[in-house]
Amino acid sequence: MYTLRYPEGKSGKKIKKTKGVKMHTEYKVKEDTSTVRLSISIGYGQAAQTRLMFGTDQFGEILNNSFNDVEIGSNIDLKGKSLSIFIVAHDINPSTNKMVVSGKIEGGVSLLIIPPDIQVVSNGGVAYFIINIDFY
């Protein structure tokens, strides 16, 4: 885990303390053209934006909050590629400063569960979650 601090944002206002988590894993794909899907859940009523990247190329639009069954490609096309999932979660729930991110990838050889990771930030804080998945 790492902590990032920025003295001020674009507006000149102080940015709250941020925290980050990084995870790296592999996912075995099938030898066919069936679809692989990604779902991400943002818990505790917090807001988030997610960017999906294959190398330096953004995949699709930035996704807001939780999402289910986003098609990220066919098994055979994903083989040998790496997906980076960048999630920026914002503390907007006044009753808690906790943030949790979890998810799953399915459609390959087996189901991959992205285990929940919980962060606690200050009121109005931001947490970063980076998940790298190598398809083989």
C-alpha atoms as a printed R data frame, in Angstrom:
    type eleno elety resid chain resno       x       y       z
1   ATOM     1    CA   MET     A     1   0.000   0.000   0.000
2   ATOM     2    CA   TYR     A     2   1.173   3.502  -0.679
3   ATOM     3    CA   THR     A     3   0.023   6.974   0.274
4   ATOM     4    CA   LEU     A     4  -0.033   9.928  -2.102
5   ATOM     5    CA   ARG     A     5  -0.301  13.555  -1.100
6   ATOM     6    CA   TYR     A     6  -0.816  16.567  -3.312
7   ATOM     7    CA   PRO     A     7  -0.595  20.101  -1.932
8   ATOM     8    CA   GLU     A     8  -3.418  21.510  -4.040
9   ATOM     9    CA   GLY     A     9  -5.800  20.590  -6.812
10  ATOM    10    CA   LYS     A    10  -6.600  22.455 -10.027
11  ATOM    11    CA   SER     A    11  -8.975  24.700  -8.100
12  ATOM    12    CA   GLY     A    12  -6.225  25.653  -5.662
13  ATOM    13    CA   LYS     A    13  -8.032  23.921  -2.806
14  ATOM    14    CA   LYS     A    14  -6.212  21.431  -0.617
15  ATOM    15    CA   ILE     A    15  -6.702  17.825  -1.696
16  ATOM    16    CA   LYS     A    16  -7.443  15.330   1.042
17  ATOM    17    CA   LYS     A    17  -4.996  12.537   1.851
18  ATOM    18    CA   THR     A    18  -5.194   9.702  -0.663
19  ATOM    19    CA   LYS     A    19  -4.423   6.017  -0.376
20  ATOM    20    CA   GLY     A    20  -3.744   3.387  -2.985
21  ATOM    21    CA   VAL     A    21  -3.707  -0.356  -3.459
22  ATOM    22    CA   LYS     A    22  -2.059  -2.302  -6.259
23  ATOM    23    CA   MET     A    23  -2.828  -5.890  -7.232
24  ATOM    24    CA   HIS     A    24  -1.349  -8.044 -10.018
25  ATOM    25    CA   THR     A    25  -2.738 -11.388 -11.153
26  ATOM    26    CA   GLU     A    26  -3.101 -13.685 -14.165
27  ATOM    27    CA   TYR     A    27  -6.170 -15.061 -15.937
28  ATOM    28    CA   LYS     A    28  -6.248 -18.142 -18.162
29  ATOM    29    CA   VAL     A    29  -8.367 -17.718 -21.273
30  ATOM    30    CA   LYS     A    30 -10.017 -20.380 -23.423
31  ATOM    31    CA   GLU     A    31  -8.872 -21.256 -26.915
32  ATOM    32    CA   ASP     A    32 -12.070 -19.923 -28.505
33  ATOM    33    CA   THR     A    33 -13.859 -16.685 -29.406
34  ATOM    34    CA   SER     A    34 -16.292 -16.576 -26.479
35  ATOM    35    CA   THR     A    35 -16.480 -13.304 -24.546
36  ATOM    36    CA   VAL     A    36 -14.643 -12.377 -21.339
37  ATOM    37    CA   ARG     A    37 -16.534 -10.005 -19.009
38  ATOM    38    CA   LEU     A    38 -15.501  -7.731 -16.127
39  ATOM    39    CA   SER     A    39 -17.610  -6.561 -13.176
40  ATOM    40    CA   ILE     A    40 -16.490  -4.099 -10.481
41  ATOM    41    CA   SER     A    41 -18.362  -3.252  -7.290
42  ATOM    42    CA   ILE     A    42 -17.768  -0.079  -5.273
43  ATOM    43    CA   GLY     A    43 -19.124  -0.436  -1.756
44  ATOM    44    CA   TYR     A    44 -20.260   1.726   1.170
45  ATOM    45    CA   GLY     A    45 -22.223   4.063  -1.108
46  ATOM    46    CA   GLN     A    46 -19.073   5.756  -2.391
47  ATOM    47    CA   ALA     A    47 -18.507   7.083  -5.919
48  ATOM    48    CA   ALA     A    48 -15.802   5.957  -8.327
49  ATOM    49    CA   GLN     A    49 -14.502   6.282 -11.851
50  ATOM    50    CA   THR     A    50 -12.791   3.363 -13.598
51  ATOM    51    CA   ARG     A    51 -10.486   3.482 -16.607
52  ATOM    52    CA   LEU     A    52  -9.570   0.281 -18.458
53  ATOM    53    CA   MET     A    53  -6.267   0.203 -20.357
54  ATOM    54    CA   PHE     A    54  -4.607  -2.345 -22.632
55  ATOM    55    CA   GLY     A    55  -1.026  -1.107 -22.629
56  ATOM    56    CA   THR     A    56  -1.257   2.601 -23.446
57  ATOM    57    CA   ASP     A    57  -4.641   2.284 -25.181
58  ATOM    58    CA   GLN     A    58  -7.799   3.136 -23.285
59  ATOM    59    CA   PHE     A    59 -10.557   0.548 -23.666
60  ATOM    60    CA   GLY     A    60 -14.019   2.073 -23.888
61  ATOM    61    CA   GLU     A    61 -15.225   5.053 -21.907
62  ATOM    62    CA   ILE     A    62 -14.525   5.882 -18.271
63  ATOM    63    CA   LEU     A    63 -17.018   3.885 -16.190
64  ATOM    64    CA   ASN     A    64 -18.806   5.428 -13.214
65  ATOM    65    CA   ASN     A    65 -19.410   3.633  -9.923
66  ATOM    66    CA   SER     A    66 -20.192  -0.112  -9.952
67  ATOM    67    CA   PHE     A    67 -20.711  -1.947 -13.244
68  ATOM    68    CA   ASN     A    68 -21.500  -5.489 -14.376
69  ATOM    69    CA   ASP     A    69 -20.579  -7.677 -17.315
70  ATOM    70    CA   VAL     A    70 -18.560  -5.229 -19.408
71  ATOM    71    CA   GLU     A    71 -17.279  -7.200 -22.402
72  ATOM    72    CA   ILE     A    72 -13.512  -6.718 -22.593
73  ATOM    73    CA   GLY     A    73 -12.835  -8.998 -25.552
74  ATOM    74    CA   SER     A    74 -12.843 -12.544 -26.812
75  ATOM    75    CA   ASN     A    75 -10.725 -15.185 -25.144
76  ATOM    76    CA   ILE     A    76  -8.482 -15.709 -28.151
77  ATOM    77    CA   ASP     A    77  -7.962 -11.942 -28.670
78  ATOM    78    CA   LEU     A    78  -7.048 -11.377 -25.008
79  ATOM    79    CA   LYS     A    79  -4.372 -14.094 -24.897
80  ATOM    80    CA   GLY     A    80  -0.970 -12.476 -24.288
81  ATOM    81    CA   LYS     A    81  -2.435  -9.063 -23.400
82  ATOM    82    CA   SER     A    82  -2.454  -7.194 -20.094
83  ATOM    83    CA   LEU     A    83  -5.376  -5.208 -18.731
84  ATOM    84    CA   SER     A    84  -4.843  -2.389 -16.248
85  ATOM    85    CA   ILE     A    85  -7.855  -1.287 -14.221
86  ATOM    86    CA   PHE     A    86  -7.463   2.143 -12.627
87  ATOM    87    CA   ILE     A    87 -10.141   3.026 -10.071
88  ATOM    88    CA   VAL     A    88 -10.416   6.362  -8.290
89  ATOM    89    CA   ALA     A    89 -12.915   6.153  -5.425
90  ATOM    90    CA   HIS     A    90 -14.229   9.304  -3.746
91  ATOM    91    CA   ASP     A    91 -15.569   9.508  -0.206
92  ATOM    92    CA   ILE     A    92 -19.050  11.001  -0.664
93  ATOM    93    CA   ASN     A    93 -20.919   9.042   2.013
94  ATOM    94    CA   PRO     A    94 -21.140  11.210   5.150
95  ATOM    95    CA   SER     A    95 -21.778   8.195   7.411
96  ATOM    96    CA   THR     A    96 -18.460   6.417   6.685
97  ATOM    97    CA   ASN     A    97 -14.978   7.016   5.319
98  ATOM    98    CA   LYS     A    98 -14.576   3.368   4.308
99  ATOM    99    CA   MET     A    99 -14.242   2.370   0.664
100 ATOM   100    CA   VAL     A   100 -14.271  -1.134  -0.742
101 ATOM   101    CA   VAL     A   101 -13.599  -2.356  -4.260
102 ATOM   102    CA   SER     A   102 -14.186  -5.923  -5.429
103 ATOM   103    CA   GLY     A   103 -14.935  -7.589  -8.716
104 ATOM   104    CA   LYS     A   104 -14.774 -10.562 -11.011
105 ATOM   105    CA   ILE     A   105 -13.687 -11.638 -14.465
106 ATOM   106    CA   GLU     A   106 -15.545 -14.467 -16.137
107 ATOM   107    CA   GLY     A   107 -15.766 -16.146 -19.496
108 ATOM   108    CA   GLY     A   108 -12.285 -17.688 -19.494
109 ATOM   109    CA   VAL     A   109 -11.287 -21.079 -18.123
110 ATOM   110    CA   SER     A   110 -12.555 -20.203 -14.626
111 ATOM   111    CA   LEU     A   111 -14.056 -17.387 -12.607
112 ATOM   112    CA   LEU     A   112 -11.524 -14.898 -11.209
113 ATOM   113    CA   ILE     A   113 -12.647 -13.140  -8.050
114 ATOM   114    CA   ILE     A   114 -10.980  -9.801  -7.355
115 ATOM   115    CA   PRO     A   115 -10.968  -9.866  -3.562
116 ATOM   116    CA   PRO     A   116 -12.438  -6.936  -1.675
117 ATOM   117    CA   ASP     A   117  -9.959  -4.339  -0.561
118 ATOM   118    CA   ILE     A   118 -11.054  -1.841   2.058
119 ATOM   119    CA   GLN     A   119  -9.480   1.570   2.523
120 ATOM   120    CA   VAL     A   120 -10.222   4.214   5.101
121 ATOM   121    CA   VAL     A   121  -9.646   7.823   4.140
122 ATOM   122    CA   SER     A   122 -10.365  11.179   5.710
123 ATOM   123    CA   ASN     A   123 -13.684  12.930   5.041
124 ATOM   124    CA   GLY     A   124 -13.847  13.762   1.353
125 ATOM   125    CA   GLY     A   125 -10.715  11.686   0.679
126 ATOM   126    CA   VAL     A   126  -9.766   9.704  -2.399
127 ATOM   127    CA   ALA     A   127  -8.498   6.126  -2.706
128 ATOM   128    CA   TYR     A   128  -6.763   4.648  -5.738
129 ATOM   129    CA   PHE     A   129  -7.025   0.996  -6.731
130 ATOM   130    CA   ILE     A   130  -4.859  -0.400  -9.538
131 ATOM   131    CA   ILE     A   131  -5.462  -3.935 -10.751
132 ATOM   132    CA   ASN     A   132  -3.264  -5.499 -13.436
133 ATOM   133    CA   ILE     A   133  -4.363  -8.709 -15.122
134 ATOM   134    CA   ASP     A   134  -2.200 -10.698 -17.552
135 ATOM   135    CA   PHE     A   135  -4.184 -12.976 -19.879
136 ATOM   136    CA   TYR     A   136  -2.519 -16.237 -20.836
